[in-house]
């Protein structure tokens, strides 16, 4: 099964890369940009007997390694079965 994980900084957490990108976009004339958050996109191809097992594995992977739950939010999508 394919798992797509989206990790982003929590609201209120400093995001220097997002701020730099926001400033660059504004300097290029994209004045309507109010906020930019930079995160990560991770794709995993795993073997799991059921969709529920894949979701449980994805949640555990996110909480233990892929995201820092103190400063990042995550969500994931499971494709297949």
Backbone as CSV, one residue per row, in Angstrom:
resi,resn,N_x,N_y,N_z,CA_x,CA_y,CA_z,C_x,C_y,C_z
1,UNK,0.841,-1.178,0.000,0.000,0.000,0.000,0.886,1.242,0.000
2,UNK,0.370,2.262,-0.608,1.094,3.523,-0.693,0.579,4.464,0.389
3,UNK,1.506,5.016,1.168,1.151,5.974,2.211,1.818,7.297,1.873
4,UNK,1.021,8.347,1.811,1.530,9.698,1.563,1.418,10.478,2.864
5,UNK,2.551,10.978,3.354,2.610,11.680,4.627,2.933,13.146,4.367
6,UNK,2.182,14.029,4.990,2.383,15.475,4.875,2.723,16.004,6.264
7,UNK,3.907,16.604,6.409,4.367,17.122,7.698,4.543,18.635,7.561
8,UNK,3.962,19.395,8.481,4.071,20.856,8.450,4.343,21.390,9.853
9,UNK,4.993,22.549,9.934,5.187,23.154,11.256,3.835,23.507,11.874
10,UNK,3.724,23.334,13.167,2.481,23.711,13.855,2.270,25.212,13.761
11,UNK,1.029,25.606,13.784,0.703,27.026,13.768,1.337,27.681,14.992
12,UNK,1.972,28.815,14.767,2.622,29.523,15.856,4.092,29.173,16.035
13,UNK,4.554,28.114,15.377,5.964,27.720,15.447,6.728,28.491,14.374
14,UNK,7.869,29.045,14.725,8.696,29.791,13.790,9.066,28.922,12.594
15,UNK,8.865,29.454,11.393,9.185,28.757,10.144,10.054,29.680,9.293
16,UNK,11.374,29.727,9.557,12.239,30.665,8.843,12.252,30.438,7.332
17,UNK,12.180,29.196,6.899,12.173,28.909,5.466,10.885,29.437,4.822
18,UNK,9.774,29.275,5.516,8.508,29.802,5.022,8.511,31.318,4.948
19,UNK,9.082,31.964,5.978,9.154,33.436,5.986,10.036,33.950,4.855
20,UNK,11.167,33.274,4.619,12.067,33.683,3.533,11.372,33.526,2.185
21,UNK,10.644,32.439,2.011,9.920,32.206,0.760,8.812,33.239,0.585
22,UNK,8.115,33.560,1.660,7.074,34.587,1.605,7.659,35.923,1.149
23,UNK,8.795,36.312,1.735,9.454,37.558,1.345,9.898,37.555,-0.103
24,UNK,10.426,36.417,-0.555,10.877,36.309,-1.949,9.698,36.413,-2.910
25,UNK,8.591,35.768,-2.575,7.409,35.849,-3.439,6.894,37.278,-3.527
26,UNK,6.869,37.967,-2.397,6.410,39.362,-2.403,7.342,40.240,-3.222
27,UNK,8.653,39.991,-3.132,9.606,40.796,-3.904,9.501,40.512,-5.400
28,UNK,8.942,39.362,-5.755,8.725,39.034,-7.169,7.383,39.548,-7.679
29,UNK,6.638,40.229,-6.807,5.385,40.830,-7.235,4.141,40.053,-6.867
30,UNK,4.279,38.975,-6.088,3.117,38.206,-5.656,2.637,38.771,-4.326
31,UNK,2.002,39.952,-4.388,1.610,40.675,-3.194,0.477,40.056,-2.406
32,UNK,-0.290,39.174,-2.992,-1.426,38.582,-2.297,-1.053,37.445,-1.369
33,UNK,0.236,37.126,-1.262,0.663,36.027,-0.392,0.708,36.526,1.051
34,UNK,-0.076,35.903,1.921,-0.138,36.327,3.321,0.705,35.470,4.247
35,UNK,0.919,34.223,3.884,1.677,33.324,4.750,2.164,32.132,3.934
36,UNK,3.363,31.669,4.234,3.924,30.485,3.583,4.433,29.555,4.677
37,UNK,4.053,28.315,4.615,4.542,27.292,5.541,5.248,26.238,4.688
38,UNK,6.460,25.895,5.043,7.228,24.894,4.311,7.232,23.604,5.128
39,UNK,6.892,22.502,4.499,6.859,21.218,5.185,7.550,20.136,4.368
40,UNK,7.191,18.904,4.658,7.773,17.754,3.966,6.657,16.858,3.437
41,UNK,6.973,16.184,2.342,6.056,15.219,1.732,6.827,13.913,1.630
42,UNK,6.318,12.871,2.254,7.008,11.587,2.318,6.088,10.521,1.735
43,UNK,6.622,9.689,0.848,5.845,8.607,0.255,6.452,7.275,0.690
44,UNK,5.621,6.414,1.251,6.058,5.101,1.716,5.283,4.021,0.981
45,UNK,5.955,2.991,0.557,5.306,1.823,-0.039,5.510,0.689,0.953
46,UNK,4.443,0.259,1.609,4.582,-0.755,2.653,3.681,-1.953,2.364
47,UNK,4.049,-3.078,2.951,3.208,-4.265,2.926,2.386,-4.269,4.200
48,UNK,1.089,-4.353,4.063,0.191,-4.423,5.212,-0.997,-5.301,4.830
49,UNK,-1.467,-6.124,5.753,-2.567,-7.036,5.422,-3.907,-6.342,5.191
50,UNK,-4.118,-5.188,5.846,-5.381,-4.462,5.707,-5.110,-2.962,5.695
51,UNK,-6.106,-2.224,5.269,-6.005,-0.764,5.290,-5.834,-0.254,6.726
52,UNK,-6.557,-0.852,7.661,-6.453,-0.448,9.066,-5.036,-0.671,9.590
53,UNK,-4.414,-1.769,9.201,-3.038,-2.050,9.630,-2.079,-1.027,9.025
54,UNK,-2.317,-0.651,7.774,-1.476,0.359,7.116,-1.628,1.709,7.814
55,UNK,-2.848,2.069,8.174,-3.091,3.334,8.876,-2.419,3.336,10.245
56,UNK,-2.504,2.235,10.954,-1.869,2.138,12.266,-0.349,2.230,12.137
57,UNK,0.215,1.573,11.135,1.660,1.633,10.910,2.087,3.060,10.557
58,UNK,1.311,3.720,9.706,1.633,5.094,9.310,1.608,6.029,10.518
59,UNK,0.592,5.887,11.357,0.488,6.729,12.553,1.699,6.524,13.460
60,UNK,2.071,5.271,13.664,3.212,4.960,14.526,4.512,5.510,13.942
61,UNK,4.693,5.364,12.623,5.902,5.889,11.965,5.987,7.404,12.121
62,UNK,4.857,8.071,11.950,4.835,9.534,12.083,5.177,9.959,13.497
63,UNK,4.577,9.308,14.466,4.786,9.701,15.859,6.188,9.373,16.365
64,UNK,6.811,8.319,15.820,8.120,7.897,16.324,9.300,8.439,15.526
65,UNK,9.083,8.814,14.249,10.226,9.234,13.453,9.944,10.354,12.461
66,UNK,8.881,10.238,11.701,8.690,11.123,10.551,8.305,12.549,10.925
67,UNK,7.684,12.739,12.076,7.281,14.085,12.513,7.656,14.260,13.985
68,UNK,7.958,15.490,14.337,8.205,15.825,15.736,6.889,16.372,16.290
69,UNK,6.161,15.578,17.076,4.827,15.993,17.516,4.806,17.242,18.390
70,UNK,5.952,17.661,18.889,5.984,18.881,19.698,5.885,20.136,18.846
71,UNK,6.425,20.091,17.625,6.462,21.296,16.786,5.878,21.098,15.393
72,UNK,5.454,19.866,15.067,4.936,19.606,13.725,3.598,18.883,13.785
73,UNK,2.775,19.176,12.797,1.533,18.436,12.581,1.761,17.508,11.401
74,UNK,0.994,16.430,11.356,1.088,15.543,10.205,-0.292,15.014,9.862
75,UNK,-0.405,14.615,8.639,-1.585,13.880,8.178,-1.094,12.906,7.129
76,UNK,-1.851,11.872,6.876,-1.437,10.912,5.863,-2.635,10.379,5.112
77,UNK,-2.365,9.869,3.932,-3.373,9.246,3.087,-2.870,7.847,2.751
78,UNK,-3.762,6.869,2.762,-3.409,5.503,2.393,-4.101,5.168,1.083
79,UNK,-3.330,4.695,0.123,-3.889,4.286,-1.169,-3.698,2.785,-1.337
80,UNK,-4.697,2.155,-1.895,-4.631,0.715,-2.121,-5.551,-0.021,-1.169
81,UNK,-5.776,-1.280,-1.462,-6.660,-2.197,-0.717,-7.762,-1.464,-0.070
